Amino acid sequence: MDSEDTNEKIALNPGLLGYAHTVGGAVIRPEDMGKVKSRSLLAMRQQTDIQLAQLYQQMQLLADQARLISQRVEISERIYAARMNFEPLVGNIYYLYEQKDGQDALSIIAPQEWRRSQPFRAFVASATLLADHTWDVHFSQENSTSVHG
């Protein structure tokens, strides 16, 4: 074998060949790029769907929190506008009622503590006065759930 023959059989850049350049080299098969792209696209969509679902859950949580804060503000405003014959003390639970004339009244008496002669049209909410003089609304008749804030 002469050197010219040998030079023709040697690749200058064997790493760039699309096939094995030696007898013991790894078999190189061309990839079906359509399949590769399809798998990649599927994986990307699954991942982004998971992320979008997480964002949606976070949005729902924030919307629920905003609704509860709005209800807390509404009840707090009604409490401060209500008739009260005492000064509320921090840390105590008070009860907001709607009187028969439509006005609100704040009371220290819970709905279940009234005997048969409850002087109010409806129970509205119960709340605790906090140290910063905001109200922690425990129960609101408007939504019949806890409205902690």
Beta strands, then each sheet from edge to edge (+ up, - down):
strand 1: 93-99
strand 2: 104-107
strand 3: 120-129
strand 4: 135-140
strand 5: 145-147
sheet 1: 2+ 1- 3+ 4- 5+
end
